[in-house]
Amino acid sequence: MSMKLTTQTNLWYLFVTALIILLGTGIFFFFLKDLLDEEATETLYREKDDIIRFISREKRLPNNTLFIGDEVTYRETPFPVQESLNDTLLTNPYEDQELSPFRCFQFPIEIQKKYYCVTIKRSLFEANELVQALIYAALILSILSIVILYISNRWVFRRIWSPFYKTIKALSHFQSNQAEPLDLKSSNTHEFQKLNKSLIILTENVRRDFQNMKAFSENAAHELQTPLSIIQNSAEALFQNQDLTETQAIQINNILQATHRLSRLNKSLLMLSRIENKQFQEASQVDLSILLKQKLEYYLSLAKEYNHIFVITIQKNIVINIHPDLAAMLFQNLIDNAIKHASAEGKITLTLTDTHFEIRNPGPPLKSAIEKLYLRFYKESGRSDSTGLGLAIVHSIIQATGLKLQYQYEHDEHVFRVVFQ
């Protein structure tokens, strides 16, 4: 699935930003927790020093309330206890008797040859709450930052990339046969300026090459058609000469057939060139039922020469949006193909409905892949009266009109179906 460039860029920015924020939040959490833990430990050692100084000065135990917020207890022991520092969970009287984390510092003191164990309990609950509050605040700020970054990035990218998308839109509507050059909006971005300049040069070359090719095709076809007509007329005039020998008549007849074939070939190539050059752009509502009946008037007589039988089913009022000349050529080439390649005395079935046009003719299966049928000058049967361009023209018309062409071989018949919907 494709994705817009701006969307991909935004997603990558968001991913990298979120990753950095998560890593930064994690590092901040552990750094702050370590800092608060170190501060709690240093406070306990300062309190120890204060107790020792008090005892040295007063020669007695201080009050338990000497350190506000910390719980200090004294217990007489028969011998000095070992100094220790550890964390534990204890009941917190200020938190509804819930278990809270405490740091307990235990050390020995001596007063008048008596040993005491001093225990200072410092609550870590407030420090943990502070860390959690700061983390939550950091996460909320991070989420807000990501949202603001995403919105601002979309706005910035739309402004920055707007000339690029305008260029793409203009390029998508470009036609090689259009009269006007490609019109691209100016941009103050250096890279887009270079892109537009290159595209204008490229499209101008395409337009010029198209016009040259179009002119060459039309001129070549016209120049070829003129001498072909002269040869054909001269051969027909010679053929009317009563003094011709049988050999001469055969030779002149061969010339006539060759010029007829060359003339058809020339017209077919010119038609292919015009279709591929998109010179049939003006579509209109065409009644295929009427058009097909008109074309069949000629082909019914042609089918008799080949001893073929037509079975025709035509629904009325079948109207589609297509150039009338393309519709006529589509019918002509498909019917002509069926007549020329149907088996001797075969039945050609022709059907027109509101969804498709279908033509069937009997014949042996294809010798090669179906794709080859649409190649120029490809002949499946090698008949001399075929130019090898009929189905190539059909294929070009299908591509130019957006219709759908289907082929299958069933029940010893070749089936071509043009789907309208």
C-alpha positions as CSV (number, residue, x, y, z in Angstrom):
1,M,0.0,0.0,0.0
2,S,1.5,3.3,-1.1
3,M,1.7,6.3,1.3
4,K,2.2,10.0,0.7
5,L,5.7,11.4,1.2
6,T,4.5,13.9,3.8
7,T,2.7,11.1,5.7
8,Q,5.8,8.9,5.7
9,T,8.0,11.7,6.8
10,N,5.6,12.7,9.6
11,L,5.4,9.1,10.8
12,W,9.2,8.7,10.9
13,Y,9.5,12.0,12.7
14,L,6.9,10.9,15.2
15,F,8.6,7.5,15.6
16,V,12.0,9.0,16.2
17,T,10.6,11.7,18.5
18,A,8.6,9.2,20.6
19,L,11.7,6.9,20.8
20,I,13.9,9.8,22.0
21,I,11.2,10.9,24.5
22,L,10.8,7.4,25.9
23,L,14.5,6.9,26.2
24,G,14.9,10.4,27.7
25,T,12.1,9.8,30.2
26,G,13.6,6.5,31.3
27,I,17.0,8.0,31.7
28,F,15.5,11.0,33.6
29,F,13.5,8.6,35.9
30,F,16.6,6.5,36.9
31,F,18.7,9.6,37.2
32,L,16.2,11.4,39.5
33,K,15.5,8.3,41.5
34,D,19.2,7.8,42.0
35,L,19.6,11.4,43.0
36,L,16.8,11.2,45.6
37,D,18.2,8.0,46.9
38,E,21.6,9.5,47.3
39,E,20.1,12.5,49.0
40,A,18.1,10.3,51.5
41,T,21.3,8.4,52.4
42,E,23.3,11.6,52.9
43,T,20.5,13.0,55.1
44,L,20.7,9.9,57.3
45,Y,24.4,10.2,57.7
46,R,24.1,13.9,58.6
47,E,21.5,13.0,61.2
48,K,23.9,10.4,62.6
49,D,26.6,13.0,62.9
50,D,24.2,15.4,64.6
51,I,23.3,12.6,67.2
52,I,26.9,11.8,67.9
53,R,27.7,15.5,68.4
54,F,24.7,15.9,70.7
55,I,25.8,13.0,72.8
56,S,29.4,14.2,73.0
57,R,28.2,17.5,74.2
58,E,25.2,16.6,76.5
59,K,26.3,13.1,77.6
60,R,22.8,11.8,77.1
61,L,20.4,10.6,74.4
62,P,18.6,13.2,72.4
63,N,14.9,13.4,72.1
64,N,13.1,11.3,69.4
65,T,11.8,14.5,67.9
66,L,15.2,15.8,67.1
67,F,14.7,15.2,63.4
68,I,11.3,16.3,62.1
69,G,9.9,13.8,59.6
70,D,12.2,10.9,60.6
71,E,11.6,8.4,63.2
72,V,14.5,7.9,65.7
73,T,14.6,5.1,68.3
74,Y,17.2,4.1,70.8
75,R,17.7,0.6,72.1
76,E,20.2,-0.5,74.8
77,T,22.3,-3.5,73.7
78,P,24.9,-5.6,75.6
79,F,27.5,-4.9,72.9
80,P,27.9,-2.6,69.9
81,V,25.7,-3.5,66.9
82,Q,27.1,-3.4,63.4
83,E,26.2,-0.4,61.3
84,S,23.7,-1.1,58.5
85,L,21.6,0.7,55.9
86,N,18.7,-1.0,54.1
87,D,15.3,-0.4,52.5
88,T,12.1,-2.0,53.8
89,L,8.3,-1.7,53.8
90,L,6.7,-0.4,57.0
91,T,3.3,0.8,58.0
92,N,3.0,4.6,57.4
93,P,0.8,6.2,60.1
94,Y,0.2,9.2,57.8
95,E,-1.0,7.1,54.9
96,D,-3.9,5.1,56.5
97,Q,-1.6,2.5,57.8
98,E,-0.6,1.4,54.3
99,L,2.8,-0.1,53.7
100,S,5.3,2.5,52.5
101,P,9.0,2.3,51.6
102,F,11.4,3.4,54.3
103,R,15.2,3.6,54.5
104,C,16.5,2.3,57.8
105,F,19.9,3.4,59.2
106,Q,21.2,1.5,62.2
107,F,24.4,2.3,64.0
108,P,25.9,1.9,67.6
109,I,26.7,4.6,70.1
110,E,28.2,4.5,73.6
111,I,27.2,6.7,76.6
112,Q,28.9,6.2,79.9
113,K,30.1,2.7,79.0
114,K,26.6,1.7,77.9
115,Y,25.9,0.6,74.3
116,Y,22.9,1.7,72.4
117,C,21.5,0.8,68.9
118,V,20.2,3.9,67.2
119,T,17.7,3.4,64.3
120,I,16.6,6.2,62.0
121,K,13.7,5.5,59.7
122,R,13.3,7.9,56.8
123,S,10.2,7.6,54.6
124,L,10.8,7.3,50.8
125,F,7.2,7.7,50.0
126,E,7.3,11.4,49.3
127,A,10.4,11.0,47.1
128,N,8.7,8.2,45.1
129,E,5.6,10.3,44.7
130,L,7.7,13.2,43.5
131,V,9.4,11.0,40.9
132,Q,6.1,9.6,39.7
133,A,4.6,13.1,39.5
134,L,7.6,14.4,37.5
135,I,7.4,11.3,35.2
136,Y,3.7,11.8,34.6
137,A,4.3,15.5,33.9
138,A,7.1,14.6,31.5
139,L,4.9,12.1,29.7
140,I,2.0,14.5,29.3
141,L,4.3,17.2,28.0
142,S,5.9,14.7,25.7
143,I,2.5,13.6,24.3
144,L,1.5,17.2,23.8
145,S,4.8,17.9,22.1
146,I,4.3,15.0,19.7
147,V,0.8,16.2,18.9
148,I,2.0,19.7,18.3
149,L,4.9,18.5,16.3
150,Y,2.7,16.3,14.1
151,I,0.3,19.1,13.4
152,S,3.0,21.7,12.8
153,N,4.9,19.2,10.6
154,R,1.8,18.6,8.5
155,W,1.3,22.3,8.0
156,V,5.0,23.0,7.3
157,F,5.3,20.0,4.8
158,R,2.1,21.0,3.0
159,R,3.5,24.5,2.5
160,I,7.0,23.3,1.5
161,W,5.8,20.5,-0.8
162,S,2.8,22.3,-2.3
163,P,4.8,23.2,-5.5
164,F,5.8,19.6,-5.9
165,Y,2.3,18.3,-5.7
166,K,1.1,21.0,-8.1
167,T,3.8,19.8,-10.5
168,I,2.7,16.2,-10.2
169,K,-0.9,17.3,-10.8
170,A,0.0,19.3,-13.9
171,L,2.2,16.4,-15.2
172,S,-0.6,13.9,-14.7
173,H,-2.8,15.9,-17.0
174,F,-0.1,16.4,-19.7
175,Q,-0.8,14.9,-23.1
176,S,1.8,14.6,-25.8
177,N,-0.7,16.0,-28.4
178,Q,-1.8,19.0,-26.4
179,A,-1.4,22.4,-28.1
180,E,-0.1,24.4,-25.1
181,P,3.2,23.7,-23.3
182,L,3.3,22.3,-19.8
183,D,2.4,25.1,-17.3
184,L,4.2,24.7,-14.0
185,K,3.8,27.1,-11.1
186,S,7.0,28.9,-10.0
187,S,8.6,28.0,-6.6
188,N,11.1,29.6,-4.4
189,T,12.7,26.3,-3.6
190,H,15.8,25.7,-5.6
191,E,15.3,21.9,-6.0
192,F,11.7,22.4,-7.2
193,Q,12.8,25.1,-9.7
194,K,15.4,22.6,-11.2
195,L,12.7,19.9,-11.3
196,N,10.2,22.2,-13.1
197,K,12.8,23.4,-15.6
198,S,13.8,19.8,-16.4
199,L,10.2,18.7,-16.8
200,I,9.4,21.6,-19.1
201,I,12.3,20.8,-21.3
202,L,11.4,17.1,-21.3
203,T,7.7,17.6,-22.1
204,E,8.6,20.1,-24.8
205,N,10.8,17.4,-26.4
206,V,7.9,14.9,-26.1
207,R,5.5,17.4,-27.7
208,R,7.9,18.2,-30.6
209,D,8.7,14.5,-31.2
210,F,5.0,13.7,-31.2
211,Q,4.2,16.5,-33.7
212,N,7.1,15.3,-35.9
213,M,6.0,11.7,-35.7
214,K,2.4,12.7,-36.4
215,A,3.4,14.7,-39.4
216,F,5.7,12.0,-40.7
217,S,3.0,9.3,-40.4
218,E,0.4,11.4,-42.1
219,N,2.7,12.6,-44.9
220,A,4.1,9.1,-45.4
221,A,0.7,7.6,-45.6
222,H,-0.5,10.3,-48.0
223,E,2.6,10.0,-50.2
224,L,2.3,6.2,-50.3
225,Q,-1.4,6.3,-51.1
226,T,-0.9,8.5,-54.2
227,P,1.5,6.2,-56.1
228,L,-0.5,3.2,-54.9
229,S,-3.6,4.6,-56.5
230,I,-1.8,5.4,-59.7
231,I,-0.4,1.8,-59.8
232,Q,-3.8,0.4,-59.1
233,N,-5.6,2.5,-61.7
234,S,-3.0,1.7,-64.3
235,A,-3.2,-2.0,-63.6
236,E,-6.9,-2.0,-63.8
237,A,-6.7,-0.1,-67.1
238,L,-4.2,-2.6,-68.5
239,F,-6.4,-5.5,-67.3
240,Q,-9.2,-4.2,-69.6
241,N,-7.0,-4.6,-72.6
242,Q,-8.4,-7.3,-74.9
243,D,-5.0,-8.2,-76.3
244,L,-3.5,-9.5,-73.0
245,T,-2.2,-13.0,-72.9
246,E,-3.1,-15.3,-70.1
247,T,0.3,-14.8,-68.5
248,Q,0.1,-11.1,-68.7
249,A,-3.4,-11.1,-67.1
250,I,-2.2,-13.2,-64.2
251,Q,0.7,-10.9,-63.7
252,I,-1.5,-7.8,-63.7
253,N,-3.9,-9.5,-61.4
254,N,-1.0,-10.2,-59.0
255,I,-0.1,-6.5,-59.1
256,L,-3.7,-5.5,-58.3
257,Q,-3.8,-7.8,-55.3
258,A,-0.5,-6.6,-54.0
259,T,-1.5,-2.9,-54.4
260,H,-4.8,-3.6,-52.7
261,R,-3.0,-5.3,-49.8
262,L,-0.4,-2.6,-49.6
263,S,-3.1,0.1,-49.6
264,R,-5.0,-1.7,-46.8
265,L,-1.7,-2.1,-44.9
266,N,-1.0,1.6,-45.3
267,K,-4.4,2.6,-44.1
268,S,-4.2,0.2,-41.1
269,L,-0.8,1.5,-40.0
270,L,-2.0,5.1,-40.3
271,M,-5.1,4.2,-38.2
272,L,-2.9,2.5,-35.5
273,S,-0.7,5.6,-35.4
274,R,-3.7,7.9,-35.0
275,I,-5.2,5.8,-32.2
276,E,-1.9,5.5,-30.3
277,N,-1.3,9.3,-30.7
278,K,-4.7,9.8,-29.1
279,Q,-6.3,11.6,-32.0
280,F,-9.7,10.2,-31.1
281,Q,-10.4,12.1,-27.9
282,E,-13.9,13.5,-28.4
283,A,-16.2,10.7,-27.2
284,S,-20.0,11.0,-27.5
285,Q,-23.1,8.9,-26.9
286,V,-23.1,6.2,-29.6
287,D,-26.0,3.8,-30.3
288,L,-24.1,0.5,-30.9
289,S,-27.2,-1.3,-32.0
290,I,-27.7,1.0,-35.0
291,L,-24.0,1.2,-35.8
292,L,-23.6,-2.6,-35.7
293,K,-26.6,-3.1,-38.0
294,Q,-25.1,-0.7,-40.5
295,K,-21.8,-2.5,-40.5
296,L,-23.4,-5.9,-40.9
297,E,-25.1,-4.9,-44.2
298,Y,-21.6,-5.1,-45.8
299,Y,-20.3,-8.1,-43.9
300,L,-23.3,-10.3,-44.5
301,S,-22.6,-10.2,-48.2
302,L,-18.9,-10.8,-47.5
303,A,-19.7,-13.8,-45.4
304,K,-21.5,-15.4,-48.3
305,E,-18.3,-15.4,-50.3
306,Y,-16.7,-17.5,-47.5
307,N,-19.9,-19.7,-47.1
308,H,-20.3,-18.6,-43.5
309,I,-23.6,-18.3,-41.7
310,F,-24.3,-15.4,-39.2
311,V,-26.4,-15.9,-36.1
312,I,-27.1,-12.4,-34.8
313,T,-28.6,-11.2,-31.5
314,I,-28.8,-7.4,-31.1
315,Q,-30.5,-5.7,-28.2
316,K,-32.0,-2.3,-29.0
317,N,-30.8,1.0,-27.6
318,I,-27.3,0.0,-26.5
319,V,-25.6,3.3,-25.9
320,I,-22.1,3.9,-24.6
321,N,-19.7,6.9,-24.5
322,I,-17.1,6.4,-27.2
323,H,-15.7,8.0,-30.3
324,P,-18.0,6.8,-33.2
325,D,-15.0,6.1,-35.5
326,L,-13.4,3.9,-32.8
327,A,-16.6,2.0,-32.3
328,A,-17.0,1.4,-36.0
329,M,-13.4,0.2,-36.3
330,L,-13.8,-2.1,-33.3
331,F,-16.8,-3.8,-34.9
332,Q,-15.2,-3.9,-38.4
333,N,-11.9,-5.5,-37.3
334,L,-13.5,-8.1,-35.0
335,I,-16.1,-9.2,-37.6
336,D,-13.5,-9.2,-40.4
337,N,-11.2,-11.3,-38.2
338,A,-14.0,-13.8,-37.5
339,I,-15.0,-14.1,-41.2
340,K,-11.4,-14.6,-42.4
341,H,-10.4,-17.2,-39.7
342,A,-13.6,-19.2,-39.3
343,S,-13.7,-22.8,-40.5
344,A,-15.2,-23.5,-43.9
345,E,-19.0,-23.1,-43.9
346,G,-18.8,-22.2,-40.2
347,K,-21.4,-20.5,-38.1
348,I,-20.4,-17.0,-36.8
349,T,-22.4,-16.0,-33.7
350,L,-22.7,-12.3,-32.9
351,T,-24.3,-11.0,-29.7
352,L,-24.8,-7.4,-28.5
353,T,-26.2,-6.7,-25.0
354,D,-26.2,-3.8,-22.6
355,T,-23.0,-5.3,-20.9
356,H,-20.9,-6.7,-23.8
357,F,-20.4,-7.4,-27.5
358,E,-19.4,-11.0,-28.3
359,I,-18.4,-12.7,-31.5
360,R,-17.7,-16.4,-32.0
361,N,-16.2,-18.3,-34.9
362,P,-15.3,-21.9,-35.2
363,G,-11.7,-22.9,-35.8
364,P,-8.7,-24.8,-34.5
365,P,-7.1,-23.8,-31.2
366,L,-4.3,-21.2,-31.1
367,K,-0.8,-22.4,-31.8
368,S,0.7,-19.8,-29.4
369,A,-0.1,-17.5,-26.5
370,I,-3.1,-15.2,-26.7
371,E,-0.9,-12.2,-26.2
372,K,0.7,-12.7,-29.6
373,L,-2.6,-12.2,-31.4
374,Y,-2.4,-8.5,-30.5
375,L,1.1,-8.0,-31.9
376,R,1.5,-6.1,-35.2
377,F,1.9,-8.3,-38.3
378,Y,1.4,-11.5,-36.3
379,K,-0.6,-14.1,-38.3
380,E,-1.9,-17.2,-36.7
381,S,-3.0,-18.8,-40.0
382,G,-0.6,-17.1,-42.4
383,R,-3.4,-16.0,-44.8
384,S,-2.2,-13.8,-47.7
385,D,-5.4,-11.6,-47.5
386,S,-4.7,-10.7,-43.9
387,T,-2.5,-7.7,-42.9
388,G,-1.9,-9.0,-39.4
389,L,-3.0,-5.6,-38.0
390,G,-6.7,-6.2,-37.3
391,L,-6.5,-7.4,-33.7
392,A,-3.6,-5.0,-33.1
393,I,-6.0,-2.2,-33.9
394,V,-8.7,-3.8,-31.7
395,H,-6.2,-3.9,-28.8
396,S,-5.3,-0.3,-29.3
397,I,-8.9,0.8,-29.3
398,I,-9.5,-1.1,-26.1
399,Q,-6.6,0.6,-24.4
400,A,-7.7,4.0,-25.7
401,T,-11.3,3.7,-24.6
402,G,-10.9,1.9,-21.3
403,L,-13.1,-1.0,-22.4
404,K,-12.2,-4.6,-21.5
405,L,-11.3,-7.3,-24.1
406,Q,-11.6,-11.0,-23.1
407,Y,-10.7,-14.0,-25.2
408,Q,-11.3,-17.7,-24.6
409,Y,-11.5,-20.9,-26.7
410,E,-14.4,-23.1,-25.9
411,H,-16.4,-25.8,-27.7
412,D,-14.0,-25.5,-30.7
413,E,-14.8,-21.8,-31.0
414,H,-12.8,-18.6,-30.7
415,V,-14.7,-16.2,-28.5
416,F,-13.9,-12.4,-28.3
417,R,-15.9,-10.4,-25.8
418,V,-15.7,-6.6,-25.4
419,V,-17.1,-5.7,-21.9
420,F,-18.7,-2.3,-21.5
421,Q,-19.3,-2.4,-17.8
